[in-house]
Amino acid sequence: MPIYHFDTFNGEEIHDLKGIDIENIGDAKTMAVRYLGELLREKAEGFGDTGDWRVEVKDDTGSILFCVNLSLKIVPPVSSMQ
């Protein structure tokens, strides 16, 4: 089974040196999204203060396979009556 590493960037850099066995890349994508959701649930009050949050998923050679990004964009108020 392939080993995937989940590096986290949320104001801190946390590198997953051990990795975990996951059946396939689709399951790794699901796990990355859930993991980022859990981080947001635990630390929501700090979100947006430290820039975008992301999880980079790498294979066992260190190649980045994909990233899941979460960002906050402040926009000026716009009336819905226009």
Backbone bond lengths (Angstrom), bond angles and torsions (degrees), N, CA, C in turn:
res aa  C-N    CA-C-N  psi(-1)  N-CA   C-N-CA  omega(-1)  CA-C   N-CA-C  phi
1 M - - - 1.450 - - 1.532 108.12 -
2 P 1.343 118.01 139.55 1.463 120.65 -179.62 1.533 112.11 -67.70
3 I 1.313 115.07 150.14 1.466 121.90 175.37 1.519 108.39 -103.44
4 Y 1.334 115.56 129.55 1.457 122.12 178.83 1.523 108.58 -117.05
5 H 1.339 114.99 142.21 1.463 122.37 179.06 1.523 108.07 -113.56
6 F 1.330 116.63 134.79 1.458 123.16 -176.90 1.529 108.60 -114.61
7 D 1.331 116.66 97.07 1.465 121.55 177.01 1.518 108.41 -89.13
8 T 1.330 115.80 134.51 1.455 122.14 -173.59 1.520 110.75 -114.81
9 F 1.328 115.97 136.92 1.460 123.04 177.75 1.528 107.21 -130.78
10 N 1.331 115.81 104.58 1.471 121.27 -179.00 1.526 110.26 -143.47
11 G 1.322 115.04 47.66 1.457 120.58 -172.61 1.514 110.25 94.19
12 E 1.297 115.79 -20.08 1.460 125.04 172.58 1.524 106.37 -125.62
13 E 1.312 116.15 156.47 1.461 120.53 171.11 1.516 108.11 -108.53
14 I 1.297 115.85 120.51 1.458 121.03 179.03 1.521 107.19 -121.20
15 H 1.322 116.24 112.21 1.460 121.30 -178.02 1.522 109.96 -98.17
16 D 1.305 114.54 127.44 1.454 122.90 -179.50 1.528 108.54 -85.83
17 L 1.310 116.56 96.11 1.460 121.16 -176.49 1.525 112.62 -81.03
18 K 1.314 116.72 -25.81 1.464 120.98 -177.03 1.524 112.25 -83.87
19 G 1.322 117.02 -47.85 1.453 121.30 -176.19 1.513 111.69 76.06
20 I 1.334 115.12 171.68 1.460 120.35 177.94 1.527 109.53 -139.15
21 D 1.321 114.34 151.55 1.460 121.12 176.02 1.521 108.64 -77.18
22 I 1.316 115.24 126.92 1.463 120.37 176.54 1.522 107.15 -135.05
23 E 1.289 115.66 142.35 1.467 122.44 -174.27 1.528 113.61 -54.78
24 N 1.373 116.69 -47.17 1.465 119.28 -175.63 1.521 110.56 -157.25
25 I 1.315 115.98 173.16 1.462 120.60 -175.85 1.536 111.57 -66.80
26 G 1.313 118.04 -31.05 1.463 120.69 176.62 1.519 111.74 -62.04
27 D 1.320 116.15 -42.84 1.464 120.19 176.97 1.525 110.93 -67.22
28 A 1.331 117.11 -33.81 1.467 120.94 177.22 1.529 110.41 -66.18
29 K 1.333 117.38 -39.19 1.470 121.00 177.03 1.525 110.44 -61.89
30 T 1.310 116.15 -46.19 1.467 120.46 179.06 1.523 110.62 -60.41
31 M 1.320 116.90 -43.67 1.456 120.80 -179.79 1.532 111.39 -64.10
32 A 1.318 117.46 -39.66 1.472 121.26 -179.95 1.525 110.94 -64.05
33 V 1.320 117.25 -43.02 1.464 121.08 178.95 1.528 110.36 -64.52
34 R 1.310 116.77 -44.40 1.475 120.43 179.20 1.522 111.08 -64.37
35 Y 1.321 116.20 -40.38 1.462 120.88 179.60 1.524 110.72 -62.33
36 L 1.340 117.17 -45.60 1.460 120.48 178.53 1.526 110.45 -64.03
37 G 1.321 117.00 -36.79 1.464 120.47 175.76 1.517 112.27 -63.13
38 E 1.328 116.64 -40.63 1.472 120.36 177.44 1.528 110.79 -64.57
39 L 1.336 116.98 -41.70 1.468 119.94 177.53 1.517 110.75 -60.46
40 L 1.318 116.69 -43.03 1.459 120.74 179.68 1.527 110.51 -64.53
41 R 1.313 117.13 -40.62 1.460 120.59 179.13 1.538 110.62 -62.84
42 E 1.334 116.93 -39.69 1.460 121.25 -177.73 1.528 112.94 -76.74
43 K 1.327 117.98 -32.71 1.463 120.98 -172.53 1.529 111.90 -128.65
44 A 1.309 117.97 35.19 1.466 121.82 -175.54 1.524 112.60 -58.51
45 E 1.320 117.55 -34.20 1.465 119.25 -177.10 1.521 112.83 -66.11
46 G 1.301 119.61 -19.91 1.458 121.68 178.21 1.520 113.92 -97.56
47 F 1.336 116.13 -3.98 1.451 119.08 -175.79 1.526 111.44 -67.31
48 G 1.303 116.67 135.58 1.455 122.52 179.02 1.518 113.50 93.97
49 D 1.330 116.95 -21.25 1.462 120.57 180.00 1.523 112.05 -77.35
50 T 1.311 117.20 -23.31 1.468 121.21 -174.32 1.525 112.25 -116.68
51 G 1.329 116.77 21.71 1.458 120.17 -178.62 1.512 111.48 86.76
52 D 1.312 115.24 -169.21 1.459 120.99 -179.37 1.521 110.64 -66.24
53 W 1.305 115.25 151.10 1.462 121.52 173.04 1.517 107.10 -105.55
54 R 1.326 116.04 147.09 1.458 118.38 176.57 1.520 111.19 -153.25
55 V 1.307 113.28 157.84 1.452 121.97 171.16 1.526 106.06 -121.45
56 E 1.324 115.95 122.19 1.459 121.28 174.85 1.521 107.68 -99.38
57 V 1.303 116.22 128.92 1.463 120.64 179.15 1.524 107.69 -106.83
58 K 1.336 114.33 125.05 1.462 121.23 -177.22 1.520 110.11 -120.21
59 D 1.321 114.17 155.13 1.461 118.25 172.83 1.523 108.86 -86.47
60 D 1.307 116.92 -177.09 1.464 120.70 -175.25 1.527 113.52 -71.76
61 T 1.346 117.58 -10.15 1.469 120.32 175.75 1.524 111.14 -90.14
62 G 1.351 117.08 -7.37 1.462 121.54 -178.87 1.522 113.51 94.82
63 S 1.328 117.65 2.27 1.465 121.12 177.62 1.525 110.16 -75.92
64 I 1.330 116.11 132.58 1.467 120.56 177.25 1.522 108.17 -74.34
65 L 1.317 115.97 124.45 1.464 121.93 179.22 1.524 111.72 -91.29
66 F 1.336 115.92 -39.72 1.462 121.23 176.92 1.522 108.95 -168.29
67 C 1.332 115.06 165.61 1.459 122.74 177.04 1.525 108.63 -127.96
68 V 1.308 115.60 145.84 1.460 121.80 170.39 1.521 105.14 -113.73
69 N 1.337 116.57 121.25 1.462 122.47 -175.95 1.519 110.68 -113.08
70 L 1.329 115.29 145.63 1.447 122.36 176.37 1.518 107.10 -133.99
71 S 1.335 116.63 125.02 1.462 118.95 -177.50 1.517 110.69 -135.57
72 L 1.310 114.22 160.08 1.454 122.36 177.63 1.518 107.10 -121.25
73 K 1.316 116.57 126.55 1.458 120.96 179.49 1.519 108.06 -122.24
74 I 1.323 115.63 119.35 1.459 121.23 177.51 1.526 107.26 -85.56
75 V 1.307 117.17 126.59 1.473 121.68 178.81 1.515 108.96 -120.97
76 P 1.340 116.35 153.68 1.470 118.07 177.27 1.523 109.97 -67.75
77 P 1.339 115.86 148.72 1.457 118.67 179.33 1.533 111.44 -61.30
78 V 1.320 115.20 139.59 1.469 121.25 177.19 1.510 107.04 -128.66
79 S 1.306 115.91 130.95 1.454 120.04 179.71 1.519 109.98 -71.14
80 S 1.304 115.80 139.64 1.455 119.85 177.51 1.531 111.07 -82.06
81 M 1.310 116.89 -0.56 1.462 121.80 -178.09 1.524 112.23 -92.84
82 Q 1.304 120.02 5.57 1.473 121.68 -177.02 1.483 112.34 -76.57
